[in-house]
Amino acid sequence: MLTDAERDRVIQMAWEDRTPFEAIEVQFQLNESAVVALMRGALTRSSFERWRKRVTGRGTKHKALRSSEVVRFKSYDQKG
């Protein structure tokens, strides 16, 4: 069970273009399906549909679709 702060962070990470689902799984033990379910419950229908359209097939959200040159999860300005 996620705390409110963790849930908010997962939502934030899911919206970020450069954060792959694998990074969310490493930090919060939520696979892509679990993130989709969380987003479906947390967002309005139109926001969820916009988010889903945005991340489907996006290379930066799926490690397998990323360039082999990208070897990190964190952005340069992310703390921790």
C-alpha positions as CSV (number, residue, x, y, z in Angstrom):
1,M,0.0,0.0,0.0
2,L,1.4,3.4,-1.0
3,T,1.3,6.5,1.2
4,D,-0.4,9.6,-0.3
5,A,3.1,11.1,-0.9
6,E,4.3,7.9,-2.7
7,R,1.1,7.8,-4.8
8,D,1.6,11.4,-5.8
9,R,5.2,10.7,-6.7
10,V,4.2,7.7,-8.9
11,I,1.7,9.9,-10.7
12,Q,4.3,12.6,-11.2
13,M,6.8,10.0,-12.5
14,A,4.2,8.5,-14.8
15,W,3.6,11.9,-16.4
16,E,7.3,12.6,-16.9
17,D,8.4,11.8,-20.4
18,R,11.9,10.6,-19.4
19,T,11.0,8.4,-16.5
20,P,10.5,4.8,-17.7
21,F,8.0,2.4,-16.2
22,E,11.0,0.3,-15.1
23,A,12.2,3.2,-12.8
24,I,8.8,3.3,-11.1
25,E,8.9,-0.5,-10.6
26,V,12.4,-0.3,-9.1
27,Q,11.3,2.4,-6.6
28,F,7.8,1.4,-5.8
29,Q,7.4,-2.2,-6.9
30,L,4.6,-1.3,-9.4
31,N,4.9,-2.8,-12.8
32,E,3.4,-1.0,-15.9
33,S,0.0,-2.6,-15.4
34,A,-0.2,-1.5,-11.8
35,V,0.8,2.1,-12.8
36,V,-1.9,2.1,-15.5
37,A,-4.5,0.9,-12.9
38,L,-3.3,3.6,-10.4
39,M,-3.5,6.3,-13.1
40,R,-7.0,5.1,-14.1
41,G,-8.2,5.5,-10.6
42,A,-6.5,8.7,-9.8
43,L,-7.2,10.7,-12.9
44,T,-10.4,11.9,-14.6
45,R,-11.4,9.9,-17.6
46,S,-10.2,12.5,-20.1
47,S,-6.9,13.0,-18.3
48,F,-6.3,9.3,-18.1
49,E,-7.0,8.9,-21.9
50,R,-4.7,11.9,-22.7
51,W,-1.9,10.3,-20.5
52,R,-2.4,6.9,-22.0
53,K,-2.2,8.2,-25.5
54,R,0.9,10.1,-24.6
55,V,2.8,7.2,-23.1
56,T,1.7,4.4,-25.4
57,G,4.7,3.4,-27.5
58,R,6.8,6.3,-26.3
59,G,10.5,5.3,-26.4
60,T,11.4,7.2,-23.2
61,K,8.7,5.4,-21.2
62,H,9.7,1.9,-22.1
63,K,13.3,0.8,-21.5
64,A,13.1,-1.7,-24.4
65,L,12.3,1.2,-26.8
66,R,15.0,3.5,-25.4
67,S,18.3,4.2,-27.1
68,S,21.1,2.1,-25.8
69,E,22.9,5.4,-25.0
70,V,20.5,6.1,-22.1
71,V,21.7,4.1,-19.1
72,R,20.2,6.0,-16.2
73,F,16.7,6.5,-14.7
74,K,17.2,9.9,-13.1
75,S,17.2,13.2,-14.8
76,Y,20.2,15.4,-14.3
77,D,18.3,17.7,-11.9
78,Q,16.7,15.0,-9.8
79,K,17.9,14.7,-6.2
80,G,18.8,11.4,-4.5
